[in-house]
Structures are given as C-alpha cells and as structure tokens.
Amino acid sequence: VSSRTSSPCCVSEVLRRDLLDEYGVDPHRVTAVGTGRGRIEPYFGPKDFSSGRILFVAKVDFEQKGGRLLLEAFRIAVKEQPRLSLTIVGLDELRELTIGMTNVNVTGFVPWEELQRLFHSAALFAMPALFEPWGLVYLEALASRTPVLGLRRNALPEITRDGRYGFLVDEATPEALARMLLGAVSDPERLERMAIEGQKYCLERYSWQQVAATIVYEINANLNESSAV
C-alpha cells in the first residue's frame, strides 16, 4: 500500500518538520499549505517610511508574543533615535508597563477600522514572539505594505523568506532587538523596497483560495497514486 494514501496538511514548514522529527512521519505524507491573510485589507496608498512608527498587536499572550522584550528594546532604541514611536494594541492593563516610557502608546482594544488604519500607517510591525507557531498578524502587516521584525524562530523565517521581507533577530535580548530596530528605521528607502516586495509576495502566496487549491491537489495526487497500486 502506498505511503501516500493519506496526506495530512499543516500550516507551516516548521510544523511539518516538527511532525517529521518528533513522530517520524513519512515526509511524503505531510504537506504545508499556509493560510489566508486575515481580515486586514491590503493597502496601496501613501506611507511615510521615515516616520519611525512601530506597531505591536497582541490580543492575548503579551509575554509569549514578545511584548515585554519589545518594550525593553524600545526603551534602549528611543534614547538613540527619539523620533521612534511604538503603538501597542492590547489589554488596557499593559499601560502599567509603560509608565515613564517615551513615545509609547497603549491603545487598548480598538474598533476594526482603527486597527486597520494602524496597520496601514505603520512603518514597521514588530512582534519578537518567543513562541508563535504561525503568526497571522505578520501576514496582515505584509499585506498592509509594512515590513515585519521578529525573532529568527518559529515560522517567521518562512513567512519573510529568511529575512527578505522582514528583519530577523538571532538573540532574544533587548540589546539585539534594539540594534535591529535602529538598523531597520535608519534606511527608509530599504523599508519601502522591502514593503513593496513583501506585499507582492504575500498577496500572491497567501490566500484561502491558494490553500484550498493545494489541498485539492494533494487529495487528487493521493487518489491517483492509490488507484495505481
């Protein structure tokens, strides 16, 4: 009997590798299909990549998504580059963590239209997630023509094509993250170029239609192979 009589699907290549490594699954039996992009509409309008506007969004799991790490990094970076600003969309209680900090705004949860506006106006989306199996917000940022920044772990290297459309930090330390933040905002032309290319890739690669097409292809391939046995 063929090993491809069934072919489970998963979201990302990193999850696929985990299945292969941890459970010894036949590589031909697991396919990474990606996801759609979420509800944020693509943005093609004007944007100021020299603004220094950084966005972080986390409905839950602030610590796990790297929120505290980002705050400590921003505290370092804004001393060297005072034009930087950080907007945090999340729980109102997070304001307590930002008391005394410069250029940090915790919005609380905002209406959908305002959230979309924040994605569209940001020059950089930063979420140095300590553990994030996928990260739909990264795709929402890329669709908004906003480069992303995070740790070189989980699915972010895959989403950014190993840093082509975003900035990957090797060390989960405030100092390393601050250096990358400063480097990212220091070159607005690079940010804009990365944003345009990243949006094009995101819109072409990630859609529910593409996911459905991949799943259908895998099902048909398995049926054809099974019938040939």
C-alpha positions as a Markdown table, in Angstrom:
| # | Residue | x | y | z |
|---|---|---|---|---|
| 1 | Val | 0.0 | 0.0 | 0.0 |
| 2 | Ser | 1.4 | 3.4 | -0.9 |
| 3 | Ser | 2.6 | 5.6 | 1.9 |
| 4 | Arg | 0.7 | 8.5 | 0.3 |
| 5 | Thr | -2.8 | 7.1 | 0.7 |
| 6 | Ser | -3.4 | 9.9 | 3.2 |
| 7 | Ser | -1.7 | 13.3 | 3.3 |
| 8 | Pro | -2.3 | 15.4 | 6.4 |
| 9 | Cys | -1.9 | 19.1 | 6.0 |
| 10 | Cys | -0.4 | 21.6 | 8.4 |
| 11 | Val | 0.1 | 25.4 | 8.4 |
| 12 | Ser | 3.8 | 25.9 | 8.0 |
| 13 | Glu | 7.0 | 24.1 | 7.1 |
| 14 | Val | 8.3 | 24.5 | 10.7 |
| 15 | Leu | 5.3 | 22.5 | 11.9 |
| 16 | Arg | 5.8 | 20.0 | 9.2 |
| 17 | Arg | 9.4 | 19.5 | 10.2 |
| 18 | Asp | 8.3 | 19.1 | 13.8 |
| 19 | Leu | 6.0 | 16.3 | 12.8 |
| 20 | Leu | 8.7 | 14.6 | 10.8 |
| 21 | Asp | 11.3 | 14.9 | 13.6 |
| 22 | Glu | 9.2 | 14.2 | 16.6 |
| 23 | Tyr | 6.9 | 11.4 | 15.2 |
| 24 | Gly | 8.9 | 10.0 | 12.3 |
| 25 | Val | 6.2 | 10.7 | 9.8 |
| 26 | Asp | 6.9 | 9.9 | 6.2 |
| 27 | Pro | 7.8 | 13.2 | 4.5 |
| 28 | His | 5.5 | 12.5 | 1.6 |
| 29 | Arg | 2.5 | 12.3 | 3.9 |
| 30 | Val | 2.6 | 15.8 | 5.3 |
| 31 | Thr | 2.1 | 19.0 | 3.3 |
| 32 | Ala | 2.5 | 22.6 | 4.5 |
| 33 | Val | -0.4 | 24.6 | 2.9 |
| 34 | Gly | -0.1 | 28.0 | 4.6 |
| 35 | Thr | -3.2 | 30.1 | 5.4 |
| 36 | Gly | -5.1 | 33.1 | 4.2 |
| 37 | Arg | -4.1 | 36.6 | 5.2 |
| 38 | Gly | -6.7 | 37.5 | 7.8 |
| 39 | Arg | -9.2 | 40.4 | 7.6 |
| 40 | Ile | -6.9 | 43.4 | 7.2 |
| 41 | Glu | -7.4 | 44.8 | 3.7 |
| 42 | Pro | -4.3 | 45.3 | 1.5 |
| 43 | Tyr | -3.1 | 48.9 | 1.5 |
| 44 | Phe | -1.6 | 50.7 | -1.6 |
| 45 | Gly | -1.8 | 54.3 | -0.5 |
| 46 | Pro | 0.9 | 56.8 | 0.6 |
| 47 | Lys | 3.1 | 55.9 | 3.5 |
| 48 | Asp | 5.9 | 57.6 | 5.3 |
| 49 | Phe | 8.7 | 55.1 | 5.9 |
| 50 | Ser | 10.8 | 57.7 | 7.7 |
| 51 | Ser | 8.2 | 58.2 | 10.4 |
| 52 | Gly | 9.6 | 55.7 | 12.8 |
| 53 | Arg | 6.1 | 54.4 | 13.6 |
| 54 | Ile | 6.3 | 50.9 | 15.1 |
| 55 | Leu | 3.3 | 48.7 | 15.7 |
| 56 | Phe | 2.7 | 45.8 | 18.0 |
| 57 | Val | -0.6 | 43.9 | 18.2 |
| 58 | Ala | -1.4 | 41.1 | 20.7 |
| 59 | Lys | -5.0 | 40.3 | 21.9 |
| 60 | Val | -3.6 | 37.8 | 24.4 |
| 61 | Asp | -0.3 | 36.3 | 25.4 |
| 62 | Phe | 1.6 | 39.5 | 25.7 |
| 63 | Glu | 4.7 | 37.9 | 27.2 |
| 64 | Gln | 4.7 | 35.0 | 24.8 |
| 65 | Lys | 4.4 | 37.3 | 21.8 |
| 66 | Gly | 7.5 | 39.2 | 22.9 |
| 67 | Gly | 5.7 | 42.3 | 24.2 |
| 68 | Arg | 7.9 | 42.8 | 27.3 |
| 69 | Leu | 11.1 | 42.1 | 25.2 |
| 70 | Leu | 10.0 | 44.7 | 22.7 |
| 71 | Leu | 9.3 | 47.3 | 25.4 |
| 72 | Glu | 12.8 | 46.8 | 26.9 |
| 73 | Ala | 14.4 | 47.0 | 23.4 |
| 74 | Phe | 12.4 | 50.2 | 22.6 |
| 75 | Arg | 13.5 | 51.8 | 25.8 |
| 76 | Ile | 17.1 | 51.4 | 24.5 |
| 77 | Ala | 16.4 | 52.3 | 20.9 |
| 78 | Val | 14.4 | 55.5 | 21.6 |
| 79 | Lys | 17.3 | 57.0 | 23.5 |
| 80 | Glu | 19.4 | 56.8 | 20.4 |
| 81 | Gln | 16.6 | 57.7 | 18.0 |
| 82 | Pro | 14.0 | 60.0 | 19.7 |
| 83 | Arg | 11.7 | 60.1 | 16.6 |
| 84 | Leu | 10.7 | 56.4 | 17.2 |
| 85 | Ser | 7.2 | 55.7 | 18.4 |
| 86 | Leu | 5.6 | 52.5 | 19.5 |
| 87 | Thr | 1.9 | 51.7 | 19.4 |
| 88 | Ile | 0.7 | 48.7 | 21.4 |
| 89 | Val | -2.7 | 47.3 | 20.7 |
| 90 | Gly | -3.7 | 45.1 | 23.6 |
| 91 | Leu | -5.1 | 45.0 | 27.0 |
| 92 | Asp | -5.6 | 48.3 | 28.9 |
| 93 | Glu | -3.6 | 46.8 | 31.8 |
| 94 | Leu | -0.4 | 47.0 | 29.7 |
| 95 | Arg | -0.3 | 50.7 | 30.3 |
| 96 | Glu | 1.2 | 50.0 | 33.7 |
| 97 | Leu | 4.2 | 48.5 | 32.0 |
| 98 | Thr | 4.8 | 51.7 | 30.0 |
| 99 | Ile | 4.7 | 54.2 | 32.8 |
| 100 | Gly | 7.5 | 56.7 | 32.4 |
| 101 | Met | 8.4 | 55.5 | 28.9 |
| 102 | Thr | 8.9 | 57.9 | 26.0 |
| 103 | Asn | 6.8 | 57.7 | 22.8 |
| 104 | Val | 4.8 | 54.6 | 23.8 |
| 105 | Asn | 1.0 | 54.5 | 23.4 |
| 106 | Val | -1.1 | 51.6 | 24.6 |
| 107 | Thr | -4.5 | 51.9 | 22.8 |
| 108 | Gly | -6.4 | 49.1 | 24.5 |
| 109 | Phe | -8.6 | 47.2 | 22.1 |
| 110 | Val | -9.8 | 49.4 | 19.2 |
| 111 | Pro | -12.5 | 49.2 | 16.6 |
| 112 | Trp | -11.7 | 47.2 | 13.5 |
| 113 | Glu | -11.4 | 50.3 | 11.3 |
| 114 | Glu | -8.8 | 51.9 | 13.6 |
| 115 | Leu | -6.8 | 48.7 | 13.8 |
| 116 | Gln | -6.7 | 48.5 | 10.1 |
| 117 | Arg | -5.6 | 52.2 | 9.9 |
| 118 | Leu | -2.8 | 51.4 | 12.4 |
| 119 | Phe | -1.5 | 48.6 | 10.2 |
| 120 | His | -1.7 | 50.8 | 7.1 |
| 121 | Ser | 0.2 | 53.7 | 8.6 |
| 122 | Ala | 3.0 | 51.8 | 10.4 |
| 123 | Ala | 6.5 | 51.9 | 9.0 |
| 124 | Leu | 7.4 | 48.7 | 10.8 |
| 125 | Phe | 5.5 | 45.9 | 12.5 |
| 126 | Ala | 7.5 | 44.4 | 15.4 |
| 127 | Met | 6.5 | 41.2 | 17.2 |
| 128 | Pro | 9.5 | 39.3 | 18.6 |
| 129 | Ala | 7.4 | 36.3 | 19.6 |
| 130 | Leu | 9.1 | 33.8 | 21.8 |
| 131 | Phe | 6.8 | 31.1 | 20.6 |
| 132 | Glu | 4.3 | 31.6 | 17.7 |
| 133 | Pro | 3.6 | 28.6 | 15.6 |
| 134 | Trp | 2.4 | 30.8 | 12.7 |
| 135 | Gly | 1.6 | 34.4 | 13.3 |
| 136 | Leu | -1.3 | 35.7 | 11.1 |
| 137 | Val | -0.5 | 39.3 | 12.1 |
| 138 | Tyr | 2.8 | 39.1 | 10.2 |
| 139 | Leu | 0.7 | 38.4 | 7.0 |
| 140 | Glu | -1.7 | 41.2 | 7.9 |
| 141 | Ala | 1.3 | 43.6 | 8.2 |
| 142 | Leu | 2.9 | 42.5 | 4.9 |
| 143 | Ala | -0.5 | 42.9 | 3.1 |
| 144 | Ser | -0.5 | 46.4 | 4.5 |
| 145 | Arg | 2.9 | 47.1 | 2.9 |
| 146 | Thr | 4.5 | 47.1 | 6.3 |
| 147 | Pro | 7.8 | 45.1 | 6.8 |
| 148 | Val | 7.9 | 42.9 | 9.9 |
| 149 | Leu | 10.5 | 42.4 | 12.6 |
| 150 | Gly | 10.8 | 39.4 | 15.0 |
| 151 | Leu | 13.0 | 36.6 | 16.2 |
| 152 | Arg | 14.6 | 34.1 | 13.8 |
| 153 | Arg | 12.5 | 31.2 | 15.1 |
| 154 | Asn | 9.1 | 29.6 | 14.6 |
| 155 | Ala | 7.5 | 30.4 | 11.2 |
| 156 | Leu | 8.8 | 33.9 | 10.7 |
| 157 | Pro | 11.8 | 33.0 | 8.6 |
| 158 | Glu | 9.4 | 31.1 | 6.3 |
| 159 | Ile | 6.9 | 34.0 | 6.1 |
| 160 | Thr | 9.7 | 36.5 | 5.4 |
| 161 | Arg | 11.6 | 34.2 | 3.0 |
| 162 | Asp | 14.5 | 34.2 | 5.5 |
| 163 | Gly | 14.5 | 37.9 | 6.0 |
| 164 | Arg | 13.9 | 39.1 | 2.5 |
| 165 | Tyr | 10.6 | 40.8 | 3.6 |
| 166 | Gly | 11.4 | 41.4 | 7.3 |
| 167 | Phe | 14.1 | 41.7 | 9.9 |
| 168 | Leu | 15.1 | 38.6 | 11.8 |
| 169 | Val | 16.9 | 38.8 | 15.2 |
| 170 | Asp | 19.1 | 35.9 | 16.2 |
| 171 | Glu | 19.2 | 36.6 | 20.0 |
| 172 | Ala | 16.1 | 37.1 | 22.2 |
| 173 | Thr | 17.7 | 40.0 | 24.1 |
| 174 | Pro | 16.7 | 43.7 | 24.4 |
| 175 | Glu | 20.1 | 44.8 | 23.1 |
| 176 | Ala | 20.0 | 42.6 | 20.0 |
| 177 | Leu | 16.4 | 43.7 | 19.3 |
| 178 | Ala | 17.2 | 47.4 | 19.8 |
| 179 | Arg | 20.1 | 47.2 | 17.3 |
| 180 | Met | 17.8 | 45.6 | 14.7 |
| 181 | Leu | 15.1 | 48.2 | 15.3 |
| 182 | Leu | 17.5 | 51.0 | 14.9 |
| 183 | Gly | 19.0 | 49.4 | 11.8 |
| 184 | Ala | 15.6 | 48.9 | 10.2 |
| 185 | Val | 14.3 | 52.5 | 10.7 |
| 186 | Ser | 17.7 | 54.0 | 9.7 |
| 187 | Asp | 17.0 | 53.3 | 6.0 |
| 188 | Pro | 13.5 | 54.4 | 4.8 |
| 189 | Glu | 14.3 | 53.5 | 1.2 |
| 190 | Arg | 15.2 | 49.9 | 2.2 |
| 191 | Leu | 12.0 | 49.7 | 4.3 |
| 192 | Glu | 9.9 | 50.9 | 1.3 |
| 193 | Arg | 11.5 | 48.5 | -1.1 |
| 194 | Met | 11.1 | 45.6 | 1.4 |
| 195 | Ala | 7.5 | 46.6 | 1.9 |
| 196 | Ile | 6.6 | 46.6 | -1.7 |
| 197 | Glu | 8.2 | 43.3 | -2.5 |
| 198 | Gly | 6.8 | 41.8 | 0.7 |
| 199 | Gln | 3.3 | 42.8 | -0.1 |
| 200 | Lys | 3.5 | 41.4 | -3.6 |
| 201 | Tyr | 4.8 | 38.1 | -2.3 |
| 202 | Cys | 2.2 | 38.0 | 0.5 |
| 203 | Leu | -0.8 | 38.7 | -1.8 |
| 204 | Glu | 0.4 | 36.1 | -4.3 |
| 205 | Arg | 1.4 | 33.4 | -1.8 |
| 206 | Tyr | -1.2 | 33.6 | 1.0 |
| 207 | Ser | -4.9 | 33.2 | 0.3 |
| 208 | Trp | -7.6 | 30.8 | 1.3 |
| 209 | Gln | -8.0 | 30.0 | -2.4 |
| 210 | Gln | -4.4 | 29.0 | -2.6 |
| 211 | Val | -4.8 | 26.8 | 0.5 |
| 212 | Ala | -7.8 | 25.1 | -1.0 |
| 213 | Ala | -6.1 | 24.6 | -4.3 |
| 214 | Thr | -3.1 | 22.9 | -2.6 |
| 215 | Ile | -5.3 | 20.6 | -0.5 |
| 216 | Val | -7.3 | 19.6 | -3.6 |
| 217 | Tyr | -4.1 | 18.9 | -5.5 |
| 218 | Glu | -2.8 | 16.7 | -2.6 |
| 219 | Ile | -6.1 | 14.8 | -2.4 |
| 220 | Asn | -6.1 | 14.1 | -6.2 |
| 221 | Ala | -2.4 | 13.1 | -6.1 |
| 222 | Asn | -3.1 | 10.6 | -3.3 |
| 223 | Leu | -6.2 | 9.2 | -5.1 |
| 224 | Asn | -4.3 | 8.8 | -8.3 |
| 225 | Glu | -1.4 | 7.0 | -6.6 |
| 226 | Ser | -3.8 | 4.8 | -4.6 |
| 227 | Ser | -5.6 | 3.7 | -7.7 |
| 228 | Ala | -2.3 | 2.8 | -9.4 |
| 229 | Val | -1.3 | 0.4 | -6.6 |
